[in-house]
Amino acid sequence: MRMNTKVLHEGYHPKNGEPRALPIYQSTTYTYDSTEDIGQLFDLTKEGHMYSRISNPTVQAVEEKIASMEGGVGALCTSSGQAASMISLLTILKAGDHFISASTIYGGTVNLFAVTFKRFGIDCTFVAPETSLDELQQHVKPNTKAIFGETIANPAMTILDIEKFAALAHNNKLPLIIDNTFATPILCRPIEFGADIVIHSTTKYMDGHAVQVGGVIVDSGQFDWSNGKFPEFTEPDASYHGVVYTKDFKDAAYITKARVQLMRDIGAYPAAHTAFLLNLGLETLAVRIEKHCQNALEVATFLNDTSDVQAIFYPGLPTDRYHERMKKYTPKGASGVISFDIAGGKERAIKFMDALKLASNVVHVADIRTCVLHPASETHRQLTDDQLKEAGITPGLIRLSVGLEDIEDILEDIQQALDVSRVS
């Protein structure tokens, strides 16, 4: 199947006389005929659902759809994008380990890596994404276990050179984890460029309607976990009667460990109804992303031609520093999100945002409705000045998520807000 067909047909395949729409299996519990059946589930020798903290038929259908969309061997849905980031790494890392991350990633993830992981005894080094491969290599330590980055950074709108970071990872026998939230598999499939694990906040474009919070982890099945650096994949797991993930689950070793070990213990699994709502969003993802990109490019072109804007960051613009890289990694578009630095700094930014009538000032992004946010004083306010600078965030930076409204209405709203903020 091609992508526009996958979003509609993968994951759930109804049999003769069964419902056409994905059913909501609203149950925590599953019935089996014998004690032996359930024992085999807990030995991981039989497929099935133990308990909805680990798996559920409705959620499983969505996992299979997303895995197919990204080109992976399996996927694990989570209760949020933050949970996906956390579990993707904790499946690999333990106290005393280290990993490397691009500095331009989402601010909440920076806090997770720099503060919460540090409390777990896990160290993270943040690197500028444009650093040369030779310089990046200098940050690799004997206890480094993973590399992390975002396809399109939020809100800096930089595009990661995935192949360079894949080379760094694979030269050191490490997995590369890519957050593909803004691009979605419609615009980019990072596995094709060397990523080993792909994650998403499904709260964003995959949902698209602001009705569910969720995340997902996709396993490429291509990384060699038996290369000597990851004994927890190659040595018996005492909590499952000696299961060896690389031996018993082969290409699916990583995603199986993430589910039956990390998800079992953390329990950050989404409800069936949440997955049902996510699936509705996925079914229209391909057509929505195309329109988001089209509208955003028109808005970016408009903003680029006004003296009210000091700088604009949107790789879809031919003048953007990441335009050539966009043509390689996301040739169909650069998502519907634009960041721009308004003349007048923070005070003018707030006046502009408060003057908007159509666009909503919300703590959200990648919605069908146009929305706006001031990162420095809202989502990223917990970062230090140095961290804000590394993330590409200035006091006057505004993140504009362009929706699916009529483009003339969006442009008129922006123009009147610029006028109001200029004179008041």
C-alpha positions as CSV (number, residue, x, y, z in Angstrom):
1,M,0.0,0.0,0.0
2,R,1.0,3.6,-0.6
3,M,0.8,6.1,2.2
4,N,-2.7,7.6,1.4
5,T,-4.0,4.0,1.4
6,K,-2.2,2.9,4.6
7,V,-3.7,5.7,6.7
8,L,-7.1,4.3,5.9
9,H,-6.6,0.5,5.7
10,E,-3.6,-0.6,7.8
11,G,-3.9,-1.8,11.4
12,Y,-7.5,-3.0,11.4
13,H,-8.7,-5.6,8.8
14,P,-12.4,-6.5,9.4
15,K,-13.4,-10.1,8.5
16,N,-16.7,-11.1,6.9
17,G,-19.6,-9.5,8.7
18,E,-17.4,-7.5,11.2
19,P,-17.7,-3.7,11.7
20,R,-16.1,-1.5,9.1
21,A,-14.9,1.1,11.7
22,L,-12.3,0.2,14.2
23,P,-14.2,-1.1,17.4
24,I,-13.5,0.4,20.8
25,Y,-12.5,-2.6,23.0
26,Q,-13.3,-0.8,26.3
27,S,-12.0,-3.5,28.6
28,T,-9.2,-3.8,31.1
29,T,-9.5,-7.6,31.1
30,Y,-9.3,-10.6,28.8
31,T,-10.7,-14.1,29.3
32,Y,-8.8,-17.3,28.6
33,D,-9.8,-21.0,28.7
34,S,-7.1,-22.2,31.1
35,T,-4.4,-21.2,33.6
36,E,-1.8,-22.5,31.1
37,D,-2.9,-20.0,28.5
38,I,-2.4,-17.1,30.8
39,G,0.9,-18.6,32.0
40,Q,2.2,-18.7,28.5
41,L,1.3,-15.0,28.1
42,F,3.4,-14.2,31.1
43,D,6.2,-16.3,29.7
44,L,6.0,-14.4,26.5
45,T,5.6,-17.6,24.5
46,K,2.1,-16.9,23.3
47,E,0.5,-13.8,21.6
48,G,-2.5,-12.2,23.3
49,H,-3.5,-9.5,25.7
50,M,-2.8,-9.9,29.4
51,Y,-4.1,-6.6,30.7
52,S,-4.8,-3.1,29.2
53,R,-1.8,-1.6,31.0
54,I,0.4,-3.3,28.4
55,S,-1.8,-3.9,25.3
56,N,-5.4,-3.5,24.1
57,P,-6.9,-4.6,20.7
58,T,-8.0,-1.1,19.7
59,V,-4.6,0.4,20.6
60,Q,-2.8,-2.5,18.9
61,A,-4.6,-1.7,15.6
62,V,-3.4,1.9,15.8
63,E,0.2,0.7,16.7
64,E,0.2,-1.6,13.6
65,K,-1.0,1.2,11.4
66,I,1.7,3.7,12.6
67,A,4.4,1.0,12.3
68,S,3.4,0.5,8.7
69,M,3.4,4.2,8.0
70,E,6.9,4.6,9.4
71,G,8.3,1.4,7.9
72,G,9.0,-0.2,11.2
73,V,8.6,-3.8,12.6
74,G,6.4,-2.7,15.5
75,A,5.1,0.2,17.6
76,L,4.1,1.0,21.1
77,C,1.6,3.7,21.9
78,T,2.0,5.7,25.1
79,S,-0.1,8.1,27.1
80,S,1.8,11.2,25.9
81,G,4.6,12.3,23.7
82,Q,6.7,12.9,26.8
83,A,6.1,9.3,27.8
84,A,7.2,8.2,24.4
85,S,10.5,10.1,24.7
86,M,11.1,8.8,28.2
87,I,10.3,5.1,27.5
88,S,12.2,5.1,24.2
89,L,15.4,6.0,26.1
90,L,14.8,4.1,29.4
91,T,14.5,0.9,27.3
92,I,18.1,1.4,26.5
93,L,19.6,3.5,29.4
94,K,20.2,2.9,33.1
95,A,21.8,4.9,35.9
96,G,25.4,5.7,35.0
97,D,24.7,5.9,31.2
98,H,25.0,8.9,28.9
99,F,23.3,10.0,25.7
100,I,23.6,12.8,23.2
101,S,20.8,15.1,22.1
102,A,20.4,17.9,19.6
103,S,20.0,21.1,21.6
104,T,17.1,22.4,19.4
105,I,14.5,19.8,20.6
106,Y,11.2,20.8,22.3
107,G,11.6,22.6,25.6
108,G,9.7,20.0,27.6
109,T,12.0,17.3,26.4
110,V,15.0,19.4,27.3
111,N,13.7,19.5,30.8
112,L,13.1,15.8,30.8
113,F,16.6,15.1,29.7
114,A,18.5,17.7,31.7
115,V,16.6,17.6,35.0
116,T,14.5,14.4,35.4
117,F,16.9,12.0,33.8
118,K,19.7,13.5,35.8
119,R,17.8,12.5,38.9
120,F,17.8,9.0,37.5
121,G,21.5,9.1,37.2
122,I,21.5,9.4,33.4
123,D,23.5,12.2,31.8
124,C,22.7,14.0,28.6
125,T,25.0,16.2,26.5
126,F,23.2,18.7,24.3
127,V,24.9,19.5,21.0
128,A,24.3,22.2,18.3
129,P,22.8,20.3,15.3
130,E,25.1,22.0,12.8
131,T,28.2,20.8,14.6
132,S,30.5,18.8,12.3
133,L,30.6,15.0,12.5
134,D,34.2,15.2,13.8
135,E,33.2,17.6,16.6
136,L,30.2,15.5,17.5
137,Q,32.4,12.5,17.9
138,Q,34.3,14.3,20.7
139,H,31.1,14.2,22.8
140,V,30.8,10.4,22.6
141,K,31.9,8.7,25.8
142,P,32.5,5.0,26.8
143,N,29.1,5.0,28.5
144,T,27.2,6.8,25.7
145,K,24.2,4.6,24.7
146,A,22.0,6.6,22.3
147,I,21.7,9.7,20.0
148,F,18.5,11.8,19.9
149,G,17.1,14.5,17.6
150,E,14.0,16.0,16.0
151,T,13.3,16.0,12.3
152,I,11.8,19.5,12.4
153,A,12.7,21.2,15.7
154,N,10.0,22.8,17.8
155,P,10.0,25.8,17.7
156,A,13.3,26.6,16.0
157,M,12.0,25.0,12.7
158,T,15.5,23.7,11.9
159,I,15.7,20.5,9.9
160,L,18.1,17.9,11.3
161,D,20.7,16.3,9.1
162,I,19.5,12.8,9.9
163,E,22.1,11.0,7.9
164,K,24.9,12.9,9.7
165,F,23.5,11.9,13.1
166,A,22.9,8.4,11.9
167,A,26.6,8.2,10.9
168,L,27.6,9.4,14.4
169,A,25.4,6.8,16.0
170,H,26.3,3.9,13.8
171,N,30.1,4.7,13.8
172,N,29.9,4.1,17.5
173,K,27.4,1.2,17.4
174,L,24.7,3.3,19.0
175,P,21.0,3.7,18.1
176,L,19.6,6.9,16.6
177,I,16.2,8.0,18.0
178,I,14.3,10.6,16.0
179,D,11.3,12.6,17.1
180,N,9.2,12.9,13.9
181,T,6.3,14.8,15.4
182,F,6.1,17.8,13.1
183,A,7.0,16.0,9.9
184,T,4.9,12.9,10.4
185,P,5.5,10.0,8.1
186,I,3.7,11.9,5.4
187,L,6.6,14.3,5.0
188,C,9.5,12.2,6.2
189,R,10.2,8.6,7.2
190,P,13.4,8.9,9.2
191,I,14.1,5.1,9.1
192,E,14.9,5.5,5.4
193,F,17.7,7.9,6.4
194,G,19.2,5.8,9.1
195,A,17.1,6.3,12.2
196,D,16.7,3.2,14.3
197,I,13.8,4.3,16.5
198,V,11.1,6.9,15.7
199,I,8.8,8.6,18.2
200,H,5.9,11.0,17.9
201,S,3.7,13.1,20.1
202,T,0.5,11.9,18.5
203,T,-1.3,14.8,20.2
204,K,-0.1,17.0,17.3
205,Y,-0.7,16.3,13.6
206,M,-1.5,12.6,13.9
207,D,-4.5,13.6,16.0
208,G,-4.9,17.0,14.4
209,H,-8.1,17.9,16.3
210,A,-6.9,18.5,19.8
211,V,-9.0,15.7,21.3
212,Q,-6.4,13.3,22.7
213,V,-3.0,13.3,24.3
214,G,-0.7,10.5,23.2
215,G,2.6,9.3,21.9
216,V,4.1,6.4,20.0
217,I,7.5,4.6,19.6
218,V,8.3,2.9,16.4
219,D,11.1,0.3,16.1
220,S,12.9,0.0,12.7
221,G,14.0,-3.5,13.5
222,Q,17.4,-2.7,11.9
223,F,19.6,-2.0,14.9
224,D,22.0,-4.7,16.1
225,W,21.4,-4.9,19.8
226,S,23.8,-7.8,20.1
227,N,26.9,-5.7,19.3
228,G,28.2,-6.0,22.8
229,K,27.1,-2.6,24.2
230,F,23.6,-3.6,25.3
231,P,23.7,-6.7,27.6
232,E,20.1,-6.2,28.8
233,F,19.0,-7.3,25.3
234,T,21.3,-10.3,25.0
235,E,21.3,-11.6,28.6
236,P,18.4,-13.4,30.3
237,D,15.7,-11.3,31.8
238,A,15.0,-12.7,35.3
239,S,11.6,-11.0,35.4
240,Y,10.4,-13.2,32.5
241,H,12.0,-16.6,33.3
242,G,15.2,-15.9,31.4
243,V,13.8,-14.5,28.1
244,V,16.6,-13.2,25.9
245,Y,15.1,-10.4,23.7
246,T,17.5,-10.6,20.8
247,K,17.2,-14.4,20.7
248,D,13.5,-14.8,21.3
249,F,12.2,-11.7,19.4
250,K,15.0,-11.1,16.9
251,D,14.2,-7.9,14.9
252,A,11.5,-6.9,17.3
253,A,13.8,-7.2,20.4
254,Y,13.7,-3.4,21.2
255,I,9.9,-2.8,20.9
256,T,9.1,-6.0,22.8
257,K,11.4,-5.0,25.7
258,A,9.9,-1.5,25.7
259,R,6.4,-3.0,26.1
260,V,6.8,-6.0,28.4
261,Q,9.4,-4.5,30.7
262,L,9.1,-0.6,30.6
263,M,5.4,-0.3,29.9
264,R,4.7,-3.1,32.3
265,D,6.3,-1.2,35.1
266,I,5.5,2.4,34.2
267,G,2.0,1.8,32.9
268,A,1.8,4.9,30.6
269,Y,-0.5,3.1,28.1
270,P,-3.4,4.9,26.4
271,A,-7.0,3.9,26.8
272,A,-8.9,2.3,24.0
273,H,-11.1,5.3,23.4
274,T,-8.0,7.5,23.1
275,A,-6.6,5.2,20.4
276,F,-10.0,5.2,18.6
277,L,-9.9,9.1,18.4
278,L,-6.3,9.0,17.3
279,N,-7.2,6.6,14.5
280,L,-9.8,9.0,13.2
281,G,-7.1,11.6,12.9
282,L,-4.7,9.3,11.2
283,E,-7.3,8.5,8.5
284,T,-7.2,12.1,7.3
285,L,-3.5,12.9,8.0
286,A,-2.3,12.7,4.5
287,V,-4.8,15.2,3.1
288,R,-4.6,17.5,6.2
289,I,-0.8,17.8,6.1
290,E,-0.8,18.8,2.4
291,K,-3.2,21.7,3.2
292,H,-1.3,22.7,6.3
293,C,1.9,23.0,4.3
294,Q,0.2,24.9,1.5
295,N,-1.4,27.4,3.9
296,A,1.8,27.8,5.9
297,L,3.9,28.6,2.9
298,E,1.5,31.4,1.9
299,V,1.6,32.8,5.4
300,A,5.4,32.5,5.6
301,T,5.6,34.3,2.2
302,F,3.3,37.1,3.5
303,L,5.3,37.5,6.8
304,N,8.6,37.5,4.9
305,D,7.5,40.5,2.9
306,T,6.6,42.7,5.8
307,S,8.8,45.0,7.8
308,D,7.0,44.0,11.0
309,V,9.0,40.8,11.0
310,Q,12.8,40.8,11.7
311,A,13.4,37.1,10.9
312,I,11.3,34.2,9.8
313,F,12.0,30.5,10.2
314,Y,10.2,28.3,7.8
315,P,12.2,25.8,5.6
316,G,9.5,25.9,2.9
317,L,10.8,29.4,1.9
318,P,13.4,29.3,-0.8
319,T,15.5,31.9,1.2
320,D,15.4,29.8,4.4
321,R,18.8,28.3,5.4
322,Y,17.3,24.9,5.7
323,H,15.4,24.9,2.4
324,E,17.9,22.7,0.5
325,R,17.8,20.2,3.4
326,M,14.0,20.3,3.4
327,K,14.1,19.2,-0.3
328,K,16.1,16.2,0.8
329,Y,14.3,15.1,4.0
330,T,10.8,16.6,3.7
331,P,10.3,17.3,0.0
332,K,6.5,17.5,0.2
333,G,6.6,20.4,2.7
334,A,7.8,21.8,6.0
335,S,4.7,21.3,8.1
336,G,2.2,24.0,9.1
337,V,4.3,25.6,11.8
338,I,6.1,28.9,11.4
339,S,8.4,30.7,13.8
340,F,9.1,34.4,13.4
341,D,10.8,37.1,15.3
342,I,8.5,40.2,15.4
343,A,10.0,43.7,15.4
344,G,9.6,45.1,18.9
345,G,10.6,42.1,20.9
346,K,8.6,40.5,23.7
347,E,6.3,43.4,24.3
348,R,5.2,43.6,20.7
349,A,4.9,39.8,20.4
350,I,2.4,39.8,23.3
351,K,0.4,42.7,21.9
352,F,0.3,41.0,18.5
353,M,-0.9,37.7,19.9
354,D,-3.5,39.3,22.1
355,A,-4.9,41.2,19.1
356,L,-5.5,38.0,17.0
357,K,-9.2,37.2,16.6
358,L,-9.2,34.0,14.5
359,A,-6.0,32.4,15.8
360,S,-6.2,31.0,19.3
361,N,-3.5,31.7,22.0
362,V,-3.2,28.1,23.3
363,V,-0.5,25.8,24.7
364,H,-0.8,23.5,21.7
365,V,0.4,23.2,18.1
366,A,-0.3,21.3,14.9
367,D,-4.1,21.6,15.1
368,I,-6.7,22.0,12.3
369,R,-7.3,25.5,13.8
370,T,-4.7,28.2,13.6
371,C,-3.1,28.8,16.9
372,V,-0.2,30.9,18.3
373,L,2.2,30.7,21.2
374,H,5.1,32.7,22.7
375,P,7.7,30.1,23.6
376,A,10.0,32.2,25.8
377,S,7.2,33.1,28.3
378,E,5.0,30.0,27.9
379,T,6.1,26.5,26.9
380,H,9.9,27.1,27.2
381,R,9.8,29.5,30.2
382,Q,11.5,26.8,32.4
383,L,14.7,27.0,30.3
384,T,17.7,29.1,31.2
385,D,18.8,32.0,28.9
386,D,21.6,29.8,27.6
387,Q,19.2,26.9,26.9
388,L,16.7,29.3,25.1
389,K,19.6,30.6,23.0
390,E,20.7,27.0,22.1
391,A,17.1,26.2,21.2
392,G,16.9,29.2,18.9
393,I,14.4,31.1,21.0
394,T,14.5,34.9,21.2
395,P,12.3,37.2,23.3
396,G,10.3,38.2,20.3
397,L,9.9,34.7,18.8
398,I,6.3,33.7,18.0
399,R,5.3,30.2,17.0
400,L,2.4,30.2,14.6
401,S,0.6,27.0,13.8
402,V,-1.3,27.5,10.6
403,G,-4.6,25.7,10.4
404,L,-7.0,24.7,7.7
405,E,-9.1,27.8,7.6
406,D,-9.5,29.8,4.4
407,I,-6.1,31.3,3.7
408,E,-7.6,34.8,3.2
409,D,-9.2,34.8,6.7
410,I,-5.8,33.7,8.2
411,L,-3.9,36.5,6.4
412,E,-6.5,39.1,7.3
413,D,-6.3,38.2,11.0
414,I,-2.5,38.4,11.0
415,Q,-2.6,41.8,9.2
416,Q,-5.1,43.4,11.6
417,A,-3.1,42.1,14.6
418,L,0.1,43.5,13.2
419,D,-1.6,46.9,12.7
420,V,-3.0,46.9,16.3
421,S,0.3,45.9,17.8
422,R,2.1,48.5,15.8
423,V,0.1,51.5,16.9
424,S,-0.8,50.7,20.5
